[in-house]
């Protein structure tokens, strides 16, 4: 009977809390952010294990750092004169490439060189396999009158879904050269779709401007590629089904809730074959280079900038510094290989979460041992995590992780609250005793060492800095010898409380040993740490200790060390800060050793 009551009460409490969670918009946003990180993690694992490989027929003509230097040296300016692009295009066309695509926008006429513009327009419009890019924005009409675009650039799209395209709806457009705009329909949009954390995981398939749908550049290129390689006629109309499915050249693509496709990533930046632009320029001029014998036949050639100074760098799951042109290459690679990720909808996630939570409740109720019940529940979710990884790896399916885990934790917690009536309510006190110094109420030495190691690991992982301040109370032995140990304890408490009041909430103040204390300052460089140390030195000196009606001054000496310049591990940082502390003591005390 007790098991049945626990079982039902656990389900009821779990259901109420789950309902509240699902109705909390802020929590849902946070869960989505964390879920995105789990996507990044799974993608990184696949990238590191080499689970996918780039299409060898996709080549990037990169305006890299070397090419940028070549352009400035030989042409004296950036951007590159447009007839040079025309010459390179004509050179490549002689080798029958599949596609030539410019992830570049040729905006405004170069009044100083109209013939160069004309040469580029001719090179693009006379070849039906050359594509170029355009971008929409939301600039006010006072700045730029929204242009009317040729009808041939828009697509016929029927939306039978509830997808909200507002994120990809634009009110203005920066047009490209009129000769290109009016002379070809091979123009695609290159607007991107970043998450709230700034990471680009997906790209729109269509964007909306003036009430019309316009295709992504990769979709345009894909149509031409399939027309040439699979004899598929260009698709004239697209229908978005109620479940977000769009048929593209016989491939079923599923749009996310904002109308984007979720990209699969093949490797870090540089995974595609790169050919520096300057070599193509030289080859087009007839100069001998190491690519003179390169065969561009049937290649998809993407032109784009990869030089850091040209600012087309994104952050994606596969890397923090990822050229925009390689994002476009990944997009077309996904389209050709039918590799887009499909994310299961939230309703299916809730059903999965509920089923897993129910199994956890059953384990918690039916297994007498709390340890065994915990291990069994964790095993269930471990298997689920493995399944979610392999579903993405081999089925291109994004099964959510965070909601099932949240529901599982809730179910487990609720059931144990009912079953054991908050049996472990003294846990916080026990933890405090284990990590806190009883006299000063600062963290103890063991906790200090653990935090130092953790800070080193985090700083190495994320490329950040942290600092350590080591503090010693000046002439502490004299306090004990002159006034007794009780006064010595009062001095320790005074200094400890002063330190805690004058540092950030994220800083970790510990009793290092004896009269020595340490402060770990996350995400803090040397200058900021020294400034903090000087402030602490002054604050302690200002606080007088009253003994028998008499005020006694207390001062401290401090040493500062910063990761990574002063050491590569916790021991080296501590040793450096300690040496600076002794430097401060040798220089007269009541000061900071830098």
Phi, psi and omega in degrees: 000318179299321179296320181293318179297316178299319182297311182291317180296321178298317180295317181296311180297318179298318182296317180297313181294322179297318179299316180297321179296314183293336180269355182270107185296318181296318179294321178298321178295318179296317179299318178298320179297315179292321179299321177301323179293325177293327174298314179301318181298313179297319178296320179296319179299315180295321179295314182293330179274356179066038183289335180232156181229143181292156175289121185293346180271000176262122184235141179251119172274099194264126168274081185270187182300319180295317180293321179299317178295319179299317181296315180295324182288318187265337182242348173078000182198162167236136012282165180294137176307137191288337177291340175293318175300320179298316180298318180294319178300314180296323177297315181290322182299333179295342183258011176056058175289162176290304183220145166240122185232134178255112171275051182220150179247119181268078183268150176061144177280138176278096187300334180283345183211067182297332178295327178294320177298315181297320179298318179293316179302316180295318182296324182280315188283336182277347181246122184280002178249014179254129183236150176222175192243158175214163186222139174262159177208189181235033178296144181293153181293339177295329179279317185210125178292124180302121184283157172265121184267153176303140181301331184294344181278340183274162178245156171269113182233127176253119184258103177262011183253178176260018180297134180264111182269013185300326180294337182245031176250128187235156185247353182212169184208137174262104188285163177258185183309133183301324180297325177283315184300320182268345187263349182210153173261002182277058181234124180239161182267143181238027172297141182252173182227102180260147175282175181299334179274005176085001183267134180269108180249341186214167182222146177292145173275319175231154169232160184245132176217128182053038177078003181246153178268134177236143187274151169296153179304317182297325178294318176299314181295319179300319178303313181293319179300313182291328177297320183279320187267334183239007179055037178264127179294148180304133182285127184265333183221145180235140178238125177267112182289170183299332179269011178085006182279136175233130176272120180236106179051046178082001179252134179270115180248135181252125180274146175284178187297341178258008178090014181259158169261143181266124186275143167268141185249139188259342182173176178290175177305136182095007181288329178278160178288126182254135171235115182301138183300324184296329178291323177293322178298315180295319179295321179295332177279354182091006178281148181282125175223174180285358175253007183301329180258010180290138183261110180268007182299133177064018178269148168263113187252118180256123173267133178189168181269136174236352178293133183300327183289349180263001164066023176254059182243132180245166169249124184229169179304332183273354180173154181283329182240098188232118182300141179302324180294329178284334171297315178297321178295321178296322180300308182292328176298316176300318182293316180294317183275358185055052189252005182300147178278139173249123178265126180294148186286167187295327179297316178295323177298318180296319179297314178298317180299317181295318180295317178294319179297321179298320178294325178292318179299318179297319178297315183295326182279316190273337181266117185298321183281125179297321180295314181294321178296320179295314180297318179297316179297316178297323179296321178300315182285332175295317177298320179297319178297319178298316180298318181296325178292311183290333176295322177285324185292315187249345181241003182053036184247126178265101175265126184292149183247320192292313179299314176302321179293316179300314180296321180295316179296318178300312182299314181297315182295313181300316182295319180288329175297315179293318187287321186247002176051055177053057185297332188253040185290344179268012183298317182300320180294320179295319179296320180296319178296326183284336187243358187241141174283126187294327184283307186268346186062020170272165174297150184273180185297319181297315178297321178302313181296319179297316181293323178298314179297319180296319180296321177299314181298314181295318181295322177293321183292317187256002177068035180250174178250157166214160183233160178230134173245123174259132186236139175229133179283125183294133176053039183297322181300327181295324178299314181295315183291324185275316189249348181102165185291333179295320176294322177301319177296321179296323177297315179301316181294320180299312181295317181299313181294323178295318179297313183295325181287340189244022173235172180287162179295333181277347179283144184253113181259124185230157169268113186283324179157135180060233178266009180266141178227159181225147177232122176264125183245097180296150176050047183227128179273180187296315184298317181293322180294317179297319178298318178296317181298318179295322178296317180296319179302317181291317182297318179296318181296331181283335182273113180267145177264125182267120179231116179054045178078359182248137179271131180241129179281141177236132177232162180227156171246144187227146174233142186239135173226147183229137174269135009258358189291337182253012179160154183255355176215175186296321181297318181292322179295315180298316181297320180293312180298323179297319180295324178288329175298313180293330175297318179295321180293319180291336181269011174119000179065176181055046182201175182250129173268118184262000000 
